[in-house]
Amino acid sequence: MSAQGQQLLDQGYGFNLHETPVIALPGALLWLPRSSTLVVSDLHFEKGSAFAARGVLLPPFDTAETLTRLEGVISLLRPDLLISLGDSFHDIVAGTRLSPSDQARLLSMSQSTPTIWIEGNHDPNLPAWLEGACHAIYRHDGLMFTHEPSLEEAGNVAGHLHPCVSVTGSSGRTIRRRCFATDGRSLVMPAFGAFTGGLNINDIAFRHLFSAQLIALVAGGTYRAPTKVRAIRASKIGR
């Protein structure tokens, strides 16, 4: 790991998830220090082109931007394993819409870093050319990785819901931030993709996922957070 990588880890928030040490990092990333594993969720490659096909014109740079941010973190942390928690592609044919340069970058990344691709509801069938292993459920380092949150056992790390929270800064201005949602037993990851939105953690979808008090870990500053929400101090990266 580079010195800059260690600086990134120092900016994160470390805690035990079930019985596994983890660090919630700025930029919607999770680090497992015991196994040098990097976890991301909901990359949604080619969301922009999917919207464009339906007449909603968005800048066609979301895949390149998402890859640039992910490549930057991998170069700093040099993980032994990368886990992507599903919806890595926005739809089942998104892999055919990648530009040749983006496809080459993604292939190079998955060849140089062992990668686990969790199947998502948007991408149950991943491109045949993609390197790495595909799983619906993957158990690693005392945790269970899935796309959709599971109530089956403690230690579940999932994505799918794109959690976010509204927080108030020192100026009194309320802003919306992606966040990690956890009760220390299970965790829902924020979305990593450039064009991904968010679902407020007060939504009913989160209500029955956690057995203890829900905590939101928010990157990007120090905030006065709403009741039952905990904020952390961290700096954004890759922006």
C-alpha positions in Angstrom: 0.0 0.0 0.0 1.2 3.5 -0.8 1.7 6.3 1.7 -1.2 8.1 0.1 -3.3 4.9 0.5 -2.6 4.9 4.3 -3.6 8.6 4.4 -6.9 7.6 2.8 -7.5 4.9 5.4 -6.7 7.4 8.1 -9.5 9.6 6.8 -12.0 6.8 7.2 -14.1 5.6 10.1 -13.1 2.2 11.6 -15.5 0.0 13.5 -16.4 -3.7 13.9 -19.1 -5.0 11.6 -20.4 -8.0 13.4 -17.0 -9.5 14.3 -15.0 -8.1 11.4 -12.9 -4.9 11.4 -13.9 -2.5 8.6 -13.2 1.0 7.6 -15.8 3.2 5.9 -13.9 5.4 3.5 -14.7 8.7 1.8 -16.1 8.2 -1.7 -18.5 5.4 -0.8 -15.9 2.6 -0.3 -15.4 0.0 2.4 -12.0 -1.5 3.4 -11.4 -4.8 5.1 -8.0 -4.5 6.7 -7.5 -8.1 7.7 -7.9 -9.3 4.1 -6.9 -6.1 2.2 -10.3 -6.2 0.5 -11.9 -3.2 -1.2 -15.8 -3.2 -1.5 -17.8 -1.0 -3.8 -21.5 -1.1 -4.8 -23.8 -0.1 -7.5 -21.4 1.2 -10.2 -24.2 1.3 -12.8 -21.9 1.4 -15.8 -23.7 2.9 -18.9 -26.6 4.4 -17.0 -26.2 7.5 -19.1 -26.5 5.7 -22.4 -29.5 3.8 -21.1 -31.3 7.1 -20.4 -30.2 8.5 -23.7 -31.9 5.6 -25.5 -35.1 6.6 -23.9 -34.7 10.3 -24.9 -33.3 11.5 -21.6 -30.1 13.1 -22.7 -27.3 12.9 -20.0 -23.6 13.5 -20.5 -22.1 10.2 -21.8 -19.2 10.2 -19.4 -20.5 8.4 -16.4 -18.7 5.1 -17.0 -15.4 6.8 -17.6 -15.8 9.0 -14.5 -16.7 6.0 -12.3 -13.8 4.0 -13.7 -11.4 6.9 -13.1 -12.4 7.2 -9.4 -12.2 3.4 -8.9 -8.8 3.1 -10.6 -7.5 5.9 -8.5 -8.5 4.2 -5.2 -7.1 0.8 -6.4 -3.8 2.4 -7.2 -3.6 3.9 -3.7 -4.7 0.9 -1.7 -3.5 -2.0 -3.9 -6.2 -4.4 -2.6 -5.7 -8.2 -2.7 -9.4 -8.5 -3.6 -12.1 -6.2 -5.1 -15.8 -7.0 -4.4 -18.5 -5.2 -6.4 -21.9 -5.7 -4.8 -24.1 -5.9 -7.9 -25.7 -3.5 -10.4 -22.2 -3.0 -11.7 -23.9 -2.6 -15.1 -27.1 -0.6 -15.5 -28.8 -3.3 -17.6 -28.1 -6.7 -19.0 -26.8 -5.3 -22.4 -24.8 -2.4 -20.9 -21.6 -4.3 -21.5 -22.2 -4.0 -25.2 -22.5 -0.2 -25.0 -19.1 0.4 -23.3 -16.7 2.3 -25.5 -13.6 0.3 -26.5 -11.4 2.3 -24.2 -13.7 1.9 -21.2 -14.0 -1.8 -21.9 -10.2 -2.1 -22.1 -9.9 -0.2 -18.8 -12.4 -2.4 -17.0 -10.8 -5.5 -18.3 -7.4 -4.4 -17.3 -8.6 -3.5 -13.8 -10.3 -6.9 -13.3 -7.2 -8.7 -14.6 -4.8 -6.9 -12.3 -7.0 -7.1 -9.2 -8.8 -10.4 -8.4 -12.5 -9.4 -8.5 -15.8 -10.8 -7.2 -18.9 -9.6 -9.1 -22.1 -10.0 -7.1 -25.2 -10.5 -9.3 -27.6 -7.5 -9.1 -31.2 -7.0 -10.1 -30.0 -4.8 -13.0 -27.3 -7.2 -14.2 -28.1 -10.8 -13.4 -26.1 -11.8 -16.4 -22.7 -10.2 -16.6 -20.7 -9.8 -19.9 -18.9 -12.9 -21.0 -15.7 -11.0 -21.5 -15.5 -9.7 -17.9 -12.7 -11.1 -15.8 -13.4 -12.3 -12.2 -15.9 -14.7 -10.5 -19.6 -14.1 -10.4 -21.7 -15.0 -7.3 -25.2 -14.3 -6.0 -23.8 -14.6 -2.4 -20.2 -14.5 -1.4 -18.8 -15.1 2.1 -15.4 -13.7 2.9 -13.6 -12.5 6.1 -16.5 -13.3 8.4 -19.0 -11.3 6.3 -21.8 -12.2 3.7 -21.8 -10.1 0.6 -25.1 -9.8 -1.4 -26.7 -7.2 -3.6 -30.0 -6.9 -1.8 -29.9 -6.7 2.0 -30.6 -10.0 3.7 -32.0 -10.7 7.1 -30.7 -14.3 7.1 -27.6 -13.8 9.2 -25.4 -11.2 10.9 -22.5 -9.7 9.0 -24.4 -9.0 5.8 -22.9 -6.3 3.5 -25.3 -5.2 0.7 -26.0 -2.5 -1.7 -29.2 -2.0 -3.9 -30.8 0.8 -1.8 -28.3 3.6 -2.4 -28.7 5.1 1.2 -28.4 8.8 1.7 -29.1 11.3 4.5 -30.0 15.0 4.7 -27.6 16.8 7.0 -27.1 20.3 8.2 -23.7 22.0 7.9 -22.2 24.7 10.1 -23.8 27.4 7.9 -27.2 26.0 8.6 -27.7 24.9 5.0 -29.2 21.4 4.6 -27.5 19.2 2.0 -28.0 15.6 0.9 -25.1 13.1 1.1 -24.6 9.4 0.3 -24.0 7.4 3.5 -23.3 4.0 4.9 -26.3 2.6 6.8 -25.4 0.2 9.7 -26.4 -1.0 13.1 -23.0 -2.7 13.7 -24.5 -6.0 12.8 -25.2 -5.5 9.0 -24.4 -2.7 6.6 -25.9 -1.2 3.4 -23.3 0.5 1.1 -23.8 3.8 -0.6 -23.8 3.7 -4.4 -20.5 4.4 -6.1 -21.6 5.2 -9.6 -21.4 8.7 -11.0 -25.1 8.9 -12.0 -26.6 7.0 -9.0 -29.2 8.7 -6.8 -30.0 7.9 -3.2 -32.8 6.8 -1.0 -33.2 8.5 2.4 -32.5 6.2 5.3 -35.8 7.3 6.9 -37.6 5.5 4.0 -39.7 2.5 4.9 -37.3 0.2 2.9 -34.7 0.5 5.7 -37.2 0.1 8.6 -36.9 -3.7 9.1 -33.3 -4.3 8.0 -31.6 -3.5 11.3 -32.0 -5.0 14.7 -30.4 -2.1 16.6 -30.3 1.7 16.2 -29.5 2.7 12.7 -26.4 4.9 12.2 -25.5 6.8 9.1 -21.8 7.3 8.3 -21.5 10.4 6.1 -18.4 11.4 4.2 -17.4 14.9 3.2 -17.5 17.0 6.3 -18.7 17.4 9.8 -22.5 17.9 10.2 -25.2 18.3 12.8 -27.2 15.2 11.9 -30.8 14.4 12.6 -31.8 12.2 15.5 -30.6 8.6 15.3 -28.0 9.6 12.7 -24.3 9.7 13.4 -21.9 11.8 11.2 -18.2 11.2 10.6 -15.5 13.6 9.5 -13.9 12.6 6.3 -12.6 14.2 3.1 -13.8 13.4 -0.4 -11.4 11.8 -2.9 -11.4 11.4 -6.6 -13.4 14.6 -7.3 
